[in-house]
């Protein structure tokens, strides 16, 4: 039972379960954004072939589809393992919210994955077997299937950040879905999907431009390189600008439902009105700051009023800091007063106690009809549980300091993501100017810069996920379930062993993919001599 299971779980098993899931997620996300980004780019290239019927565009599309296929296969392998870990290492979590969390994962597996696997076969093997129009449709549907798959995974993740469309059933000890559409189309999920996919376009664009510049640096495949750089830079600039917009909307949503995450991102200890957005500050990266005594980080450079506008859409709006959230008492956006953490913890304990007593009485009855006093008592307990259920997770918190994420990681990861995103906007603008107005093959410094930008793209992408996941700690599900309550009751040794097995396996997969990709890039496209023919 979720009330007492966590009491028997080895603390080190919790740490190893988190480490294993983080390892799998980080490796998986090395493959996914390139898949989503290349899906768009190869679709554009094949569309150019369909419109012009020039062999050059067909050869170009086939080259990028080959690179897409190599990366696609590796992403599937890590993704399957990631989903199985919910059952092996997080069975208590899966039991508690499986009715809700499992639905988008099931849709992803039944519809999106089969959609990808069906049309990817046509895309790779159907060039001489189906019409050009059908093949173009298969290429776009392959990319759409990959994006559709990402949608459902991100819906599940967004629900963990902002649980909606569900109610708790004390008889089954499970949260049950009340509205699938509310879960699937929550504003938090829509914003997370849009921001994640547009950031994936940036990775695909950086990869395309980097490969094109590699060819120019080696003075080979120059026509393909220039054409690829043009398409990649256009997609990249569009992706960065859209990511900027969707990131702003995501930050606004975070401010509404996860104010502690926003406070950690900004190292904002004491909030207030007219808050400035920190550009950079001297936050010790190796230790959690003493937020109870510090007023603000030293050497802080900030944009006046920007944080208030980001969080409230009002330059004079109130933004709570870490201490404000812990103390409570301030007015929220809906006009209600924020309870203190102590009050939330007390109400959470009331919910847990009511649930324990309810379950005890129901077990004693064993299917018998309760008499009037017992029925009234069950009704009172249900009412107490329903009233305090929004604070259920706080009942497991022993120290309110546990509710503050690790501020240095959130602070610097957020600035790495935003800073690199700004750099990418400037980079794509420079590339587009040079490729259209100059002979880009002559700018060897740009070729080297483009190749260096590719790993920075992954740093920015992984930094965004670090903010999203570390920023919501200690919650597996926001306000509902702390991380340590959701783990399986398994030995730390078993999880540690599989952690190192996965580390070796994933590292090998990554090395294999990089080797295959590198050989495919070195070999280059198989271009026919008459590239103007059909």
Secondary structure, DSSP 8 states (H G I E B T S, - for coil): -TTTGGGGS-HHHHHHHHHHHHHHHHHHHHHHHHHHHHHHHHHHHHHHHHHH--HHHHHHHHHHHHHHHHHHHHHHHHHHHHHHHHHHT-HHHHHHHHHHHHHHHHHIIIIIHHHHHHHHHHHHH-TTTS-HHHHHHHHHHHHHHHHHHHHHHHHHHHHHHS--SEEEETTTTEEEES-HHHHHT-HHHHHHHHHHHHHHHHHHHHHHHHHHHHHHHTT-SHHHHHHHHHHHHHHHHHHHHHHHHHHHHHHHHHHHH-HHHHHHHHT-SS-BSS--EEEEEE--TTS---TTT-SS-EEEEEETTHHHHHHHSSTT--B--HHHHHH--SB-TTS-B---HHHHHHHHHHHHHHHHHHHHHHHHHTT----HHHHHHHHHHHHHHHHHGGGGGGGG-S-GGGGS--HHHHHHHHHHHHHHHHHHHHHHHHHHHHHHHS-GGG-HHHHHHHHHHHHHHHHHHHHHHHHHHHTTTTEEETTTEEGGGSS-S--HHHHHHHHHHHHHHHHHHHHHHHHHHHHHHHH-----S-TT--
